Amino acid sequence: MEPPLILDVSDPKWVLFGNVIKIFETRKARKIISRCGIKPLGKAVQILKIVLLSMFYHRC
């Protein structure tokens, strides 16, 4: 069993991840996602965030 992810705002990995996540909140990113044909836009952004978090910390 792996240890849980603990939010530490001073950790550089969390800072970098926070900056990456902010990109998906921009209007331009949402337009690109909706152009791909994904209908529930809010849900798609949440799924992308979860996938990125798991990829960022090598969790499956």
C-alpha positions, 0 to 999 in steps of 0.5 A: 500500500502506498502512502497517501498524497498530502498537500504541502504548499511549500513542496515544489511538486505541488506548486508545479502541479497547481500551475499546470492545473490552472491552465485547464481553468482558462477559457482557451483550454476549455474551448479546445476541449469543447472543440474536441467534441466532449459534451459535459465540459465541467466533467471532462476538466475534472477527469483531466485533472485526476488523470494528470494528478495520477500521472504526475505522482505515478499512481494508477 
